[in-house]
């Protein structure tokens, strides 16, 4: 069983930065991919960033150059550093870990004001 707890969301002005944190606990290994999705009101959930056990990172085009995903295997934690935030980044951000399917956190709200 996997438990994921996100933190770090909040309200920020356009151009600002936030760092999201996802703390994982339970049964899993460093090989298990992790990442972040987001869901804005009235829109489908989209994959924002992912990181594999081999440290391969992928990003949706709209955040490339602004967001950085990283992982601290000693702390079972994945981070999403978000810079140059835009109002269109406003969404609930969900952490995930893939082990016997996709496991989700409860989400953290990010609101970017213009």
C-alpha positions in Angstrom: 0.0 0.0 0.0 1.2 3.5 -0.9 0.3 6.8 0.8 1.1 10.1 -0.8 0.8 13.5 1.0 1.2 16.7 -1.0 2.0 20.1 0.5 3.2 23.5 -0.7 0.3 24.8 -2.6 -1.1 28.3 -2.2 -1.9 31.7 -3.7 0.8 33.5 -5.6 1.0 36.3 -8.1 1.9 35.8 -11.7 5.6 35.5 -12.1 6.0 34.1 -8.7 7.3 30.7 -7.5 6.1 27.7 -5.5 7.6 24.4 -4.5 5.3 21.4 -4.1 6.3 18.5 -2.0 5.0 14.9 -2.1 6.0 12.6 0.7 5.5 8.9 0.0 5.2 6.1 2.5 4.4 2.5 2.3 5.7 -0.4 0.1 7.5 0.8 -3.0 11.0 1.1 -4.4 13.1 3.8 -6.0 12.4 2.3 -9.4 8.8 3.3 -9.2 8.0 6.3 -11.4 6.5 9.3 -9.7 5.2 12.6 -10.9 2.6 15.3 -10.9 -0.8 15.8 -12.6 -3.0 18.9 -12.4 -6.7 19.5 -12.9 -8.1 22.9 -13.5 -11.9 23.6 -13.1 -13.8 22.2 -16.0 -10.8 20.6 -17.5 -9.4 17.1 -17.7 -6.5 16.0 -15.5 -3.2 16.4 -17.3 0.2 15.1 -16.7 2.6 17.9 -15.8 5.9 16.2 -15.0 7.3 12.8 -14.3 10.5 11.2 -13.1 11.6 7.6 -13.5 13.7 5.5 -11.2 16.5 6.1 -13.6 16.0 9.9 -13.2 14.5 10.5 -16.6 12.3 13.5 -16.5 9.5 14.6 -18.8 7.3 17.7 -18.9 4.2 18.8 -20.6 5.2 21.5 -23.2 3.4 24.3 -21.4 5.7 24.1 -18.3 9.0 23.3 -19.9 11.7 25.7 -18.8 9.6 26.9 -15.9 8.9 23.7 -13.8 11.5 21.3 -12.5 10.7 17.9 -11.0 13.2 16.3 -8.6 13.3 13.3 -6.2 15.1 12.7 -2.9 15.2 8.9 -2.6 16.5 9.2 1.0 13.4 11.0 2.1 10.9 9.2 -0.3 9.9 12.6 -1.5 9.3 14.2 -4.9 9.3 17.9 -5.5 7.9 20.2 -8.2 9.6 23.6 -8.3 7.4 26.0 -10.2 8.8 29.3 -11.4 7.4 32.1 -13.6 3.9 31.0 -12.7 1.0 32.0 -14.9 -2.7 32.3 -14.2 -3.3 29.3 -16.5 -1.2 27.2 -14.0 -4.0 27.5 -11.5 -5.2 24.0 -10.7 -5.3 21.3 -8.1 -1.9 19.4 -8.3 -1.9 15.7 -7.6 1.2 13.6 -6.9 1.3 10.0 -8.1 3.4 6.9 -7.8 3.1 4.0 -10.1 3.1 0.6 -8.3 0.5 -1.9 -9.3 -1.4 0.9 -10.9 -1.3 4.7 -10.3 -1.5 5.7 -6.7 -2.7 9.3 -6.0 -2.3 11.9 -3.3 -5.2 14.1 -2.1 -4.1 17.1 -4.1 -3.0 20.6 -3.3 -4.5 23.8 -4.6 -2.3 26.2 -6.6 -3.8 29.6 -7.5 -2.0 32.1 -9.6 -3.5 35.6 -9.7 -2.9 38.0 -12.6 
